[in-house]
Amino acid sequence: MTRSRTPGSARTVAAMTRIGRLLSVAAAALAGAAVASELRKPPAERTWHGQVAGVPYDFRAPTVDKVLSRMWAPDNPALLVPHVFGVGWTVNLASVAGLVGQVSRDLRGASAGDPPR
């Protein structure tokens, strides 16, 4: 029996490539299911946004307001919010900024001898 001489990093890259392909196929399947769901509705009832298999989709034209409200939503504590366009989620950068600020404050307090909160 011969052993694979593939270095560890090459195996990792190959595994990540397979995972990426699997995620791409899953995203395409969800997008197809979302479009099919909308096309089954009478034209007057098609909204082009909703959920399929628990995953949000939105195929309406993006606007600047919509992009800003999804990607920077300080009133929304959720880290992941529905994509501006397409299937899935995007990161709420306001939530990330709040988390980074909290960690930074906690670390400064810990370095000053205060117990972390």
C-alpha positions as CSV (number, residue, x, y, z in Angstrom):
1,M,0.0,0.0,0.0
2,T,1.4,3.4,-1.0
3,R,0.8,6.4,1.2
4,S,-0.3,9.7,-0.2
5,R,2.6,12.1,-0.3
6,T,0.3,15.1,-0.5
7,P,1.4,17.7,2.0
8,G,-1.0,18.7,4.8
9,S,-1.6,22.2,3.3
10,A,-2.5,20.7,-0.1
11,R,-5.0,18.4,1.5
12,T,-6.5,21.3,3.4
13,V,-6.9,23.3,0.2
14,A,-8.5,20.4,-1.5
15,A,-11.0,20.0,1.4
16,M,-11.8,23.7,1.4
17,T,-12.3,23.5,-2.4
18,R,-14.8,20.6,-1.9
19,I,-16.6,22.5,0.8
20,G,-16.8,25.6,-1.4
21,R,-18.3,23.6,-4.2
22,L,-20.8,22.0,-1.9
23,L,-21.8,25.5,-0.6
24,S,-22.1,26.8,-4.1
25,V,-24.4,23.9,-5.1
26,A,-26.5,24.4,-2.0
27,A,-26.8,28.1,-2.7
28,A,-27.8,27.5,-6.3
29,A,-30.4,24.9,-5.2
30,L,-31.9,27.3,-2.6
31,A,-32.0,30.1,-5.2
32,G,-33.8,27.8,-7.7
33,A,-36.3,26.7,-5.0
34,A,-36.9,30.4,-4.1
35,V,-37.5,31.3,-7.8
36,A,-39.8,28.3,-8.2
37,S,-41.7,29.3,-5.1
38,E,-42.3,32.7,-6.5
39,L,-43.3,31.5,-10.0
40,R,-45.9,29.1,-8.5
41,K,-47.8,32.2,-7.1
42,P,-50.1,34.2,-9.3
43,P,-48.2,37.2,-10.8
44,A,-50.1,39.7,-8.6
45,E,-49.0,37.8,-5.4
46,R,-45.2,37.5,-6.2
47,T,-43.2,39.5,-3.7
48,W,-39.7,38.1,-4.7
49,H,-38.7,38.0,-1.1
50,G,-39.3,35.5,1.8
51,Q,-37.8,32.2,3.0
52,V,-37.2,28.8,1.6
53,A,-36.1,26.0,3.9
54,G,-35.6,28.6,6.6
55,V,-33.1,30.6,4.5
56,P,-34.1,34.2,3.6
57,Y,-34.1,35.3,0.0
58,D,-34.7,38.7,-1.6
59,F,-34.6,39.2,-5.4
60,R,-35.9,42.7,-5.4
61,A,-33.7,45.4,-6.8
62,P,-31.3,46.7,-4.1
63,T,-31.4,50.3,-3.2
64,V,-28.9,52.4,-1.3
65,D,-31.3,52.6,1.7
66,K,-31.8,48.8,1.7
67,V,-28.0,48.2,1.6
68,L,-27.4,50.5,4.5
69,S,-30.3,49.2,6.5
70,R,-29.1,45.6,6.2
71,M,-25.3,46.1,6.4
72,W,-25.4,48.8,9.2
73,A,-28.3,48.2,11.5
74,P,-27.3,49.4,15.0
75,D,-30.8,48.8,16.4
76,N,-30.6,45.1,15.4
77,P,-28.4,43.0,17.7
78,A,-28.3,40.1,15.2
79,L,-24.8,39.4,13.7
80,L,-26.3,37.9,10.6
81,V,-29.1,39.6,8.6
82,P,-30.7,38.6,5.3
83,H,-28.7,39.4,2.2
84,V,-29.5,42.6,0.3
85,F,-29.9,40.6,-2.9
86,G,-29.9,36.8,-3.3
87,V,-30.2,33.9,-0.9
88,G,-28.7,33.7,2.6
89,W,-27.3,36.1,5.1
90,T,-24.8,39.0,5.4
91,V,-23.0,40.5,8.3
92,N,-24.5,43.4,10.2
93,L,-21.4,45.5,10.6
94,A,-22.9,47.6,13.3
95,S,-23.3,44.5,15.4
96,V,-19.6,43.6,14.7
97,A,-18.5,47.1,15.7
98,G,-20.5,46.8,19.0
99,L,-18.9,43.4,19.7
100,V,-15.4,44.7,19.0
101,G,-16.0,47.7,21.2
102,Q,-17.2,45.6,24.0
103,V,-14.2,43.2,23.8
104,S,-11.9,46.2,23.6
105,R,-13.5,47.8,26.8
106,D,-13.3,44.4,28.6
107,L,-9.7,44.0,27.7
108,R,-8.8,47.5,28.8
109,G,-10.6,46.9,32.1
110,A,-8.8,43.6,32.6
111,S,-5.4,45.1,31.9
112,A,-6.1,47.9,34.4
113,G,-6.8,45.3,37.0
114,D,-10.6,45.4,36.9
115,P,-12.4,42.1,36.7
116,P,-13.9,41.4,33.2
117,R,-17.7,41.9,32.9
